[in-house]
Amino acid sequence: MLQNQDTMEILSNSTSKFPTFLLTGIPGLESSHAWISIPFCCFYAIALSGNSMILFVITIQQSLHEPMYYFLSMLSATDLGLTVSTLSTTLGILWFDACEISLYSCIVQMFFLHVFTFMESGVLVAMAFDNYVAICDPLRYTTILTNSRIIQMGLPMITRATVLILPLLLLLKPLYFCRMNALSYSYCYHPDVIQLACSDIRANSICGLIDLILTTGMDTPCIVLSYILIIHSVLRIAPPEEQHKVFSTCVSHVGAVAIFYLPMLGLSLVYRYGWSAPRVVRSVMANVYLLLPPVLNPIIYSVETRQIHKAVLSLLLPK
């Protein structure tokens, strides 16, 4: 009995149910955080202004009130959400060395971070379906992708993301965390957080795996299947001179898919197998994973999509 009491006392002194976590900036370059913040500020400014501009031009330009641009506005909205989710903690570390974050603040950040990540994956599937209908069944495009149908596609994205992330976060509350709660990144990332727990995390890991299967595990094959059907249809029906024109319409979406899934895959591989890699490499990968899509998506769509390009230019250069 005495031994059990001693064990419980030691455990209570070394663990906490309501911990304060320490976020990490760029490891080994703490003295240069002020200079490193300059490119980060530029990236955040590009992401915020670029996605806001796309949302604005789609809203005010009547000619852009079409299914393709509605889906693009959803993509920009999720990119804005991803940007805002990490902006305060990342710049707080770089500017003010504000590394501490409470468990509840961490849970709130994880909620928005993972919800917008799941939503972006769903939006990319919807955009792949839009491309498939536009290329393979153009005569029925407007009857298939009506405004009500687009709303019916958008609401399940929000519902799926919310329903999947809530159990994941609720399972964090019973956990006890060790005193040394140093996270690996400048934001709260669920796999990173649960690794610091002193409690059994099997339920958390299983729930995280289920969420991964029901999002990326389902969405990626749907996108791949859409493009297999598009390629098959174009090669079978379209004459050679038209094939390049048809495929060029998919370039923007393929770019958006690549810059979303490739950094995610890279971060997953580094997280699971790359612990021997320098900490600075892991930190850079984590920031690339969340910053690259919001920064590059508005640039890609503004350059590759003629209507968006013209609308942005008419807004910036009205004369």
C-alpha positions as CSV (number, residue, x, y, z in Angstrom):
1,M,0.0,0.0,0.0
2,L,2.8,2.4,0.9
3,Q,4.6,1.6,-2.3
4,N,1.5,2.4,-4.3
5,Q,1.1,5.7,-2.5
6,D,4.7,6.6,-3.3
7,T,4.2,5.7,-6.9
8,M,1.1,7.8,-7.2
9,E,2.9,10.7,-5.5
10,I,5.8,10.5,-8.0
11,L,3.3,10.3,-10.9
12,S,1.4,13.4,-9.7
13,N,4.6,15.3,-9.4
14,S,5.8,14.4,-12.9
15,T,2.6,14.6,-14.8
16,S,-0.2,17.1,-15.4
17,K,-3.7,16.9,-16.7
18,F,-3.8,20.6,-17.6
19,P,-0.3,21.3,-19.0
20,T,1.3,24.2,-20.7
21,F,3.0,23.3,-23.9
22,L,6.1,24.9,-25.4
23,L,6.0,25.6,-29.1
24,T,9.1,25.5,-31.2
25,G,10.2,28.1,-33.8
26,I,13.2,27.3,-36.0
27,P,15.5,25.1,-33.8
28,G,19.1,26.3,-33.6
29,L,18.2,29.6,-35.2
30,E,16.5,31.3,-32.2
31,S,18.8,34.3,-32.4
32,S,17.8,34.9,-36.0
33,H,14.0,34.7,-35.4
34,A,13.5,38.4,-36.1
35,W,15.1,38.0,-39.5
36,I,13.3,34.8,-40.2
37,S,10.0,36.5,-39.4
38,I,10.4,38.7,-42.6
39,P,9.9,35.9,-45.2
40,F,7.1,34.4,-42.9
41,C,5.4,37.8,-42.9
42,C,5.6,38.0,-46.6
43,F,4.2,34.5,-47.0
44,Y,1.3,35.3,-44.6
45,A,0.6,38.6,-46.4
46,I,0.5,36.8,-49.8
47,A,-1.8,34.1,-48.5
48,L,-4.2,36.5,-46.8
49,S,-4.3,39.1,-49.7
50,G,-4.3,36.6,-52.5
51,N,-7.1,34.4,-51.2
52,S,-9.1,37.4,-50.0
53,M,-8.8,38.9,-53.5
54,I,-10.0,35.8,-55.2
55,L,-13.0,35.6,-52.9
56,F,-13.7,39.3,-53.5
57,V,-13.6,39.1,-57.3
58,I,-15.7,36.0,-57.4
59,T,-18.3,37.7,-55.2
60,I,-18.5,41.0,-57.2
61,Q,-18.1,39.6,-60.8
62,Q,-21.4,38.2,-62.0
63,S,-19.6,36.3,-64.8
64,L,-17.7,34.3,-62.2
65,H,-20.9,33.0,-60.6
66,E,-20.4,29.5,-62.0
67,P,-19.8,26.1,-60.3
68,M,-16.0,26.1,-61.0
69,Y,-15.5,29.5,-59.3
70,Y,-17.8,28.6,-56.4
71,F,-15.5,25.7,-55.7
72,L,-12.5,27.9,-56.1
73,S,-14.0,30.3,-53.5
74,M,-14.4,27.4,-51.1
75,L,-10.7,26.6,-51.7
76,S,-9.7,30.2,-51.0
77,A,-11.9,30.2,-47.8
78,T,-10.3,27.1,-46.4
79,D,-6.8,28.4,-47.3
80,L,-7.6,31.6,-45.4
81,G,-8.7,29.5,-42.4
82,L,-5.5,27.5,-42.5
83,T,-3.4,30.7,-42.6
84,V,-5.2,32.3,-39.7
85,S,-5.1,29.1,-37.7
86,T,-1.3,29.2,-37.3
87,L,-0.5,32.9,-37.9
88,S,-0.7,34.0,-34.2
89,T,1.5,31.3,-32.7
90,T,4.1,31.3,-35.5
91,L,4.6,35.1,-35.5
92,G,4.3,35.2,-31.7
93,I,7.3,32.9,-31.4
94,L,9.3,34.7,-34.1
95,W,8.5,38.2,-32.8
96,F,8.1,37.9,-29.1
97,D,9.4,34.5,-28.2
98,A,5.9,33.6,-27.0
99,C,6.3,29.9,-26.8
100,E,3.8,28.9,-24.2
101,I,0.3,27.7,-25.0
102,S,-2.2,26.1,-22.7
103,L,-3.9,22.8,-23.4
104,Y,-7.3,24.4,-24.1
105,S,-5.7,27.0,-26.5
106,C,-3.9,24.1,-28.2
107,I,-7.2,22.2,-28.6
108,V,-8.9,25.2,-30.1
109,Q,-6.0,25.6,-32.6
110,M,-6.0,21.9,-33.5
111,F,-9.8,22.1,-34.1
112,F,-9.5,24.8,-36.7
113,L,-6.3,23.6,-38.1
114,H,-7.5,20.0,-38.8
115,V,-11.1,21.1,-39.7
116,F,-9.8,23.3,-42.5
117,T,-7.3,20.7,-43.6
118,F,-10.1,18.1,-43.9
119,M,-12.3,20.6,-45.7
120,E,-9.6,21.5,-48.2
121,S,-9.2,17.8,-49.0
122,G,-12.9,17.6,-49.6
123,V,-12.9,20.8,-51.8
124,L,-10.2,19.3,-54.0
125,V,-12.4,16.2,-54.5
126,A,-15.3,18.5,-55.5
127,M,-13.1,20.4,-57.9
128,A,-12.0,17.1,-59.5
129,F,-15.6,16.1,-60.0
130,D,-16.3,19.5,-61.5
131,N,-13.5,19.0,-64.0
132,Y,-14.8,15.5,-64.8
133,V,-18.3,16.7,-65.5
134,A,-17.1,19.7,-67.5
135,I,-14.9,17.5,-69.8
136,C,-16.7,14.2,-69.9
137,D,-20.4,15.4,-69.9
138,P,-20.4,19.1,-70.8
139,L,-24.0,19.1,-72.2
140,R,-25.3,18.2,-68.7
141,Y,-22.8,20.4,-66.8
142,T,-25.3,23.1,-65.7
143,T,-28.1,20.6,-64.9
144,I,-25.8,18.4,-62.8
145,L,-23.9,21.2,-60.9
146,T,-26.8,23.5,-59.9
147,N,-26.5,25.9,-57.0
148,S,-28.5,23.6,-54.7
149,R,-26.2,20.7,-55.7
150,I,-23.1,22.7,-54.9
151,I,-24.6,23.6,-51.5
152,Q,-25.3,19.9,-51.0
153,M,-21.7,19.1,-51.7
154,G,-20.3,21.9,-49.5
155,L,-22.3,21.2,-46.3
156,P,-21.1,17.5,-46.0
157,M,-17.5,18.8,-46.2
158,I,-18.0,21.0,-43.1
159,T,-20.0,18.2,-41.4
160,R,-17.5,15.5,-42.1
161,A,-14.6,17.7,-40.9
162,T,-16.3,18.6,-37.7
163,V,-17.7,15.2,-36.8
164,L,-14.3,13.6,-37.4
165,I,-12.2,16.1,-35.4
166,L,-14.4,16.4,-32.3
167,P,-13.8,12.8,-30.9
168,L,-10.1,13.2,-31.6
169,L,-9.9,16.3,-29.4
170,L,-12.3,15.0,-26.7
171,L,-10.0,12.0,-26.3
172,L,-7.2,14.4,-25.3
173,K,-9.0,15.6,-22.1
174,P,-8.5,12.4,-20.0
175,L,-4.8,12.2,-20.8
176,Y,-2.0,13.1,-18.4
177,F,1.0,14.9,-19.9
178,C,4.6,14.8,-18.8
179,R,6.2,18.0,-17.3
180,M,8.5,18.4,-20.3
181,N,5.9,19.4,-22.9
182,A,8.1,20.8,-25.7
183,L,6.3,20.4,-29.0
184,S,8.2,20.1,-32.3
185,Y,6.5,22.8,-34.3
186,S,5.2,26.4,-34.1
187,Y,1.6,25.1,-33.8
188,C,-0.3,22.3,-32.2
189,Y,-0.3,19.2,-34.4
190,H,-2.4,16.3,-33.0
191,P,0.2,13.5,-33.6
192,D,2.8,15.7,-32.0
193,V,0.7,16.5,-28.9
194,I,-0.3,12.9,-28.1
195,Q,3.3,11.7,-28.2
196,L,3.9,13.8,-25.0
197,A,1.2,12.0,-23.0
198,C,2.1,9.7,-20.2
199,S,-1.2,7.9,-20.5
200,D,-2.3,5.2,-22.8
201,I,-2.8,6.8,-26.3
202,R,-4.0,3.7,-28.2
203,A,-7.5,5.1,-28.5
204,N,-6.2,8.4,-29.7
205,S,-3.9,6.7,-32.3
206,I,-6.8,4.5,-33.6
207,C,-9.1,7.5,-33.8
208,G,-6.5,9.5,-35.7
209,L,-6.0,6.6,-38.1
210,I,-9.7,6.3,-38.8
211,D,-9.9,10.1,-39.5
212,L,-7.0,9.8,-41.9
213,I,-8.6,6.9,-43.7
214,L,-12.0,8.7,-43.9
215,T,-10.4,11.9,-45.3
216,T,-7.1,11.5,-47.3
217,G,-7.6,7.8,-47.6
218,M,-11.0,8.3,-49.4
219,D,-10.4,11.6,-51.1
220,T,-7.1,10.8,-52.9
221,P,-8.5,7.7,-54.7
222,C,-11.5,9.8,-55.8
223,I,-9.3,12.5,-57.3
224,V,-7.1,9.9,-59.0
225,L,-10.2,8.1,-60.4
226,S,-11.6,11.4,-61.7
227,Y,-8.4,12.0,-63.7
228,I,-8.2,8.5,-65.0
229,L,-11.7,8.9,-66.4
230,I,-10.9,12.3,-67.8
231,I,-7.7,11.0,-69.5
232,H,-9.5,8.0,-70.9
233,S,-12.4,10.1,-72.2
234,V,-10.1,12.7,-73.8
235,L,-7.8,10.2,-75.5
236,R,-10.8,8.2,-76.8
237,I,-12.9,11.0,-78.1
238,A,-11.0,14.3,-78.6
239,P,-8.8,14.9,-81.6
240,P,-5.1,15.4,-80.9
241,E,-5.2,19.2,-81.4
242,E,-7.9,19.4,-78.8
243,Q,-6.3,17.2,-76.2
244,H,-3.7,19.8,-75.2
245,K,-6.4,22.4,-74.7
246,V,-8.5,20.1,-72.6
247,F,-5.7,19.0,-70.4
248,S,-4.5,22.6,-69.9
249,T,-7.8,23.3,-68.1
250,C,-6.9,20.8,-65.5
251,V,-3.4,22.2,-64.8
252,S,-4.5,24.5,-62.0
253,H,-6.3,21.8,-60.1
254,V,-3.5,19.3,-60.5
255,G,-1.2,21.9,-59.1
256,A,-3.5,22.6,-56.1
257,V,-3.7,18.8,-55.4
258,A,0.1,18.4,-55.6
259,I,1.0,21.3,-53.3
260,F,-1.6,20.1,-50.8
261,Y,-0.9,16.4,-50.7
262,L,2.9,16.3,-51.3
263,P,3.9,18.4,-48.3
264,M,1.4,16.4,-46.2
265,L,3.0,13.2,-47.3
266,G,6.5,14.7,-46.7
267,L,5.6,15.8,-43.2
268,S,4.1,12.3,-42.4
269,L,7.2,10.6,-43.6
270,V,9.5,12.9,-41.7
271,Y,7.3,12.6,-38.5
272,R,7.3,8.8,-38.6
273,Y,10.7,7.9,-40.1
274,G,12.8,11.0,-40.0
275,W,13.5,11.6,-36.3
276,S,17.2,11.2,-37.2
277,A,16.9,14.2,-39.5
278,P,17.9,17.6,-38.1
279,R,15.2,19.4,-36.1
280,V,15.4,22.4,-38.4
281,V,14.4,20.2,-41.4
282,R,11.3,18.9,-39.5
283,S,10.4,22.4,-38.5
284,V,10.7,23.7,-42.1
285,M,8.6,20.8,-43.4
286,A,5.9,21.5,-40.9
287,N,5.7,25.1,-42.0
288,V,5.8,24.3,-45.7
289,Y,2.9,21.8,-45.2
290,L,0.6,24.6,-44.0
291,L,1.9,27.7,-45.8
292,L,2.6,26.4,-49.3
293,P,-1.1,25.7,-50.4
294,P,-2.5,29.1,-49.2
295,V,0.5,31.0,-50.7
296,L,0.6,29.2,-54.1
297,N,-3.1,28.4,-54.8
298,P,-4.1,32.0,-55.5
299,I,-1.0,32.5,-57.6
300,I,-1.6,29.4,-59.7
301,Y,-5.3,30.2,-60.3
302,S,-4.6,33.8,-61.0
303,V,-2.1,32.9,-63.7
304,E,-3.6,29.7,-65.2
305,T,-7.3,30.7,-65.1
306,R,-7.9,33.4,-67.7
307,Q,-11.2,34.7,-66.2
308,I,-9.6,35.0,-62.7
309,H,-6.6,36.7,-64.2
310,K,-8.7,39.2,-66.0
311,A,-10.9,39.9,-63.0
312,V,-7.9,40.5,-60.7
313,L,-6.2,42.8,-63.3
314,S,-9.4,44.8,-63.7
315,L,-9.6,45.2,-60.0
316,L,-6.0,46.2,-59.5
317,L,-5.8,48.3,-62.8
318,P,-9.3,49.6,-63.4
319,K,-8.2,51.9,-66.3
